[in-house]
Amino acid sequence: MHSEKVREILDKNGRLSSPVPDLSDDSDLYSAGLTSLATVSVMLALEDEFDIEIPDNMLSRKTFESISSIVETVNELAE
């Protein structure tokens, strides 16, 4: 549902070494170059774009490991 917007945010804020269009929804973003610092930028952009707040208990590597996991988190919080 929010996959395209999440991809745009990753492209702009993720500082990935792999081009976002080349990644599948289940690609490991950390293997693609996502760092902990870039994760914070992505998180802030997601919160602004979707008017959500990602709670501390969701601030984990698992939440940001793939486009699918990010979309799942956004969908859950944007309900």
Rosetta constraint file for C-alpha pairs under 8 A:
AtomPair CA 1 CA 71 HARMONIC 7.57 0.50
AtomPair CA 1 CA 75 HARMONIC 7.71 0.50
AtomPair CA 2 CA 6 HARMONIC 6.17 0.50
AtomPair CA 2 CA 71 HARMONIC 6.02 0.50
AtomPair CA 2 CA 74 HARMONIC 7.61 0.50
AtomPair CA 2 CA 75 HARMONIC 7.47 0.50
AtomPair CA 3 CA 7 HARMONIC 6.12 0.50
AtomPair CA 3 CA 67 HARMONIC 7.22 0.50
AtomPair CA 3 CA 68 HARMONIC 7.70 0.50
AtomPair CA 3 CA 71 HARMONIC 6.00 0.50
AtomPair CA 4 CA 8 HARMONIC 6.29 0.50
AtomPair CA 5 CA 9 HARMONIC 6.24 0.50
AtomPair CA 6 CA 10 HARMONIC 6.15 0.50
AtomPair CA 6 CA 46 HARMONIC 7.43 0.50
AtomPair CA 6 CA 67 HARMONIC 7.11 0.50
AtomPair CA 6 CA 70 HARMONIC 7.43 0.50
AtomPair CA 6 CA 71 HARMONIC 6.84 0.50
AtomPair CA 7 CA 11 HARMONIC 6.05 0.50
AtomPair CA 7 CA 20 HARMONIC 6.61 0.50
AtomPair CA 7 CA 21 HARMONIC 7.87 0.50
AtomPair CA 7 CA 67 HARMONIC 7.23 0.50
AtomPair CA 8 CA 12 HARMONIC 6.20 0.50
AtomPair CA 9 CA 13 HARMONIC 5.78 0.50
AtomPair CA 9 CA 14 HARMONIC 7.30 0.50
AtomPair CA 9 CA 42 HARMONIC 6.53 0.50
AtomPair CA 9 CA 45 HARMONIC 6.65 0.50
AtomPair CA 9 CA 46 HARMONIC 7.16 0.50
AtomPair CA 10 CA 14 HARMONIC 4.52 0.50
AtomPair CA 10 CA 15 HARMONIC 7.59 0.50
AtomPair CA 10 CA 16 HARMONIC 7.87 0.50
AtomPair CA 10 CA 20 HARMONIC 7.11 0.50
AtomPair CA 10 CA 42 HARMONIC 6.36 0.50
AtomPair CA 11 CA 15 HARMONIC 7.09 0.50
AtomPair CA 11 CA 16 HARMONIC 7.44 0.50
AtomPair CA 11 CA 19 HARMONIC 7.50 0.50
AtomPair CA 11 CA 20 HARMONIC 5.77 0.50
AtomPair CA 13 CA 38 HARMONIC 6.56 0.50
AtomPair CA 13 CA 41 HARMONIC 5.85 0.50
AtomPair CA 13 CA 42 HARMONIC 5.49 0.50
AtomPair CA 13 CA 45 HARMONIC 7.65 0.50
AtomPair CA 14 CA 34 HARMONIC 6.02 0.50
AtomPair CA 14 CA 35 HARMONIC 7.96 0.50
AtomPair CA 14 CA 38 HARMONIC 5.22 0.50
AtomPair CA 14 CA 39 HARMONIC 6.74 0.50
AtomPair CA 14 CA 41 HARMONIC 7.18 0.50
AtomPair CA 14 CA 42 HARMONIC 6.04 0.50
AtomPair CA 15 CA 33 HARMONIC 7.15 0.50
AtomPair CA 15 CA 34 HARMONIC 6.61 0.50
AtomPair CA 15 CA 38 HARMONIC 6.49 0.50
AtomPair CA 16 CA 20 HARMONIC 7.54 0.50
AtomPair CA 16 CA 29 HARMONIC 7.76 0.50
AtomPair CA 16 CA 32 HARMONIC 5.79 0.50
AtomPair CA 16 CA 33 HARMONIC 4.60 0.50
AtomPair CA 16 CA 34 HARMONIC 5.47 0.50
AtomPair CA 17 CA 32 HARMONIC 5.75 0.50
AtomPair CA 17 CA 33 HARMONIC 5.07 0.50
AtomPair CA 17 CA 34 HARMONIC 7.94 0.50
AtomPair CA 18 CA 22 HARMONIC 7.12 0.50
AtomPair CA 18 CA 23 HARMONIC 7.50 0.50
AtomPair CA 18 CA 32 HARMONIC 5.37 0.50
AtomPair CA 18 CA 33 HARMONIC 7.04 0.50
AtomPair CA 19 CA 23 HARMONIC 6.99 0.50
AtomPair CA 23 CA 27 HARMONIC 5.81 0.50
AtomPair CA 24 CA 67 HARMONIC 7.76 0.50
AtomPair CA 25 CA 66 HARMONIC 6.38 0.50
AtomPair CA 25 CA 67 HARMONIC 4.86 0.50
AtomPair CA 25 CA 68 HARMONIC 5.17 0.50
AtomPair CA 26 CA 66 HARMONIC 5.31 0.50
AtomPair CA 26 CA 67 HARMONIC 6.26 0.50
AtomPair CA 26 CA 68 HARMONIC 5.86 0.50
AtomPair CA 27 CA 32 HARMONIC 7.84 0.50
AtomPair CA 27 CA 65 HARMONIC 7.94 0.50
AtomPair CA 27 CA 66 HARMONIC 5.65 0.50
AtomPair CA 27 CA 67 HARMONIC 7.32 0.50
AtomPair CA 28 CA 32 HARMONIC 6.41 0.50
AtomPair CA 28 CA 65 HARMONIC 5.50 0.50
AtomPair CA 28 CA 66 HARMONIC 5.27 0.50
AtomPair CA 29 CA 33 HARMONIC 6.41 0.50
AtomPair CA 29 CA 34 HARMONIC 5.55 0.50
AtomPair CA 29 CA 64 HARMONIC 7.34 0.50
AtomPair CA 29 CA 65 HARMONIC 5.34 0.50
AtomPair CA 29 CA 66 HARMONIC 5.35 0.50
AtomPair CA 29 CA 67 HARMONIC 7.61 0.50
AtomPair CA 30 CA 34 HARMONIC 4.50 0.50
AtomPair CA 30 CA 35 HARMONIC 6.61 0.50
AtomPair CA 30 CA 65 HARMONIC 6.38 0.50
AtomPair CA 34 CA 38 HARMONIC 6.15 0.50
AtomPair CA 34 CA 39 HARMONIC 6.72 0.50
AtomPair CA 35 CA 39 HARMONIC 6.10 0.50
AtomPair CA 36 CA 40 HARMONIC 6.61 0.50
AtomPair CA 37 CA 41 HARMONIC 6.81 0.50
AtomPair CA 38 CA 42 HARMONIC 6.19 0.50
AtomPair CA 39 CA 43 HARMONIC 6.00 0.50
AtomPair CA 39 CA 64 HARMONIC 7.24 0.50
AtomPair CA 40 CA 44 HARMONIC 6.19 0.50
AtomPair CA 41 CA 45 HARMONIC 6.20 0.50
AtomPair CA 42 CA 46 HARMONIC 6.09 0.50
AtomPair CA 43 CA 47 HARMONIC 6.19 0.50
AtomPair CA 43 CA 54 HARMONIC 7.57 0.50
AtomPair CA 44 CA 48 HARMONIC 6.23 0.50
AtomPair CA 45 CA 49 HARMONIC 5.99 0.50
AtomPair CA 46 CA 50 HARMONIC 5.91 0.50
AtomPair CA 46 CA 51 HARMONIC 7.79 0.50
AtomPair CA 46 CA 52 HARMONIC 7.53 0.50
AtomPair CA 46 CA 74 HARMONIC 7.84 0.50
AtomPair CA 47 CA 51 HARMONIC 5.30 0.50
AtomPair CA 47 CA 52 HARMONIC 4.74 0.50
AtomPair CA 47 CA 53 HARMONIC 5.54 0.50
AtomPair CA 47 CA 54 HARMONIC 7.01 0.50
AtomPair CA 48 CA 52 HARMONIC 7.06 0.50
AtomPair CA 50 CA 74 HARMONIC 7.51 0.50
AtomPair CA 50 CA 78 HARMONIC 6.89 0.50
AtomPair CA 51 CA 78 HARMONIC 7.63 0.50
AtomPair CA 52 CA 74 HARMONIC 7.79 0.50
AtomPair CA 52 CA 77 HARMONIC 6.33 0.50
AtomPair CA 52 CA 78 HARMONIC 6.30 0.50
AtomPair CA 53 CA 77 HARMONIC 7.58 0.50
AtomPair CA 54 CA 58 HARMONIC 6.41 0.50
AtomPair CA 54 CA 59 HARMONIC 7.07 0.50
AtomPair CA 54 CA 77 HARMONIC 7.50 0.50
AtomPair CA 55 CA 59 HARMONIC 6.77 0.50
AtomPair CA 58 CA 63 HARMONIC 6.33 0.50
AtomPair CA 59 CA 63 HARMONIC 6.67 0.50
AtomPair CA 60 CA 64 HARMONIC 6.99 0.50
AtomPair CA 61 CA 65 HARMONIC 5.81 0.50
AtomPair CA 62 CA 69 HARMONIC 7.37 0.50
AtomPair CA 63 CA 69 HARMONIC 5.55 0.50
AtomPair CA 63 CA 70 HARMONIC 5.91 0.50
AtomPair CA 63 CA 73 HARMONIC 6.92 0.50
AtomPair CA 64 CA 69 HARMONIC 6.26 0.50
AtomPair CA 64 CA 70 HARMONIC 5.58 0.50
AtomPair CA 65 CA 69 HARMONIC 6.53 0.50
AtomPair CA 65 CA 70 HARMONIC 7.63 0.50
AtomPair CA 66 CA 70 HARMONIC 6.37 0.50
AtomPair CA 67 CA 71 HARMONIC 6.11 0.50
AtomPair CA 68 CA 72 HARMONIC 6.06 0.50
AtomPair CA 69 CA 73 HARMONIC 6.21 0.50
AtomPair CA 70 CA 74 HARMONIC 6.20 0.50
AtomPair CA 71 CA 75 HARMONIC 6.00 0.50
AtomPair CA 72 CA 76 HARMONIC 6.16 0.50
AtomPair CA 73 CA 77 HARMONIC 6.22 0.50
AtomPair CA 74 CA 78 HARMONIC 5.79 0.50
AtomPair CA 75 CA 79 HARMONIC 6.38 0.50
